[in-house]
Amino acid sequence: MEKTLYTVIIFSENTVGVLNQITVIFTRRGLNIETLSVSPSAIEGIHKFTITVFTTQDVIEKVVQQIDKRVDILKAYYNIDEDLVHQEIALYKVDTSKLLAMGSIEKLIRDYQIHVLELTENCVVFEKTGHYQETQKLFEELSSSIGVLQFIRSGRIAITKSKVERLSDMLEKMMKLEEKVNTTSETQE
């Protein structure tokens, strides 16, 4: 079976041990997490975990079902790249004198759409946002041409192409159901 890169988006309250509960599920299935990012979501009090993993659809469905069963998890979803708008950020530190010896750095900046974050007599720090292939391509060019002193790339951050956060839809349905139950209880009294 062909493996695909899936992005798993998980919503949870910010409680101790949630990350461990999630990663154990991947570990038990022998899945390697490619990237992991955690941040507050657009919904107050709710955190969003974004995890990428190469696997099959059958396995990812089972993983997401297991994650959903956890008490501290509000909801988990899986997506393919076409369902998402996603980016990564990468930082590159290079030697200033070697960079200047290359000639025009303006072309490098324009070609890769990078930002200079810091410029000292010893080093230059570039920032590049984009997909993995884009940040990797710049790393490879800098490594082969002048060398990279330091490099770091973030995990994927992603939002769905749907109008609202998927959790918002679920929470709205739950509130409507709760209102309906309350209304039914009041009319029966």
Secondary structure as UniProt FT lines:
FT   STRAND          4..13
FT   TURN            16..17
FT   HELIX           18..28
FT   TURN            29..30
FT   STRAND          33..40
FT   TURN            44..45
FT   STRAND          46..55
FT   HELIX           57..68
FT   TURN            71..72
FT   STRAND          73..79
FT   HELIX           81..83
FT   STRAND          84..95
FT   HELIX           96..101
FT   HELIX           105..112
FT   STRAND          115..119
FT   STRAND          123..130
FT   HELIX           132..145
FT   STRAND          150..153
FT   STRAND          157..160
FT   HELIX           166..188
//
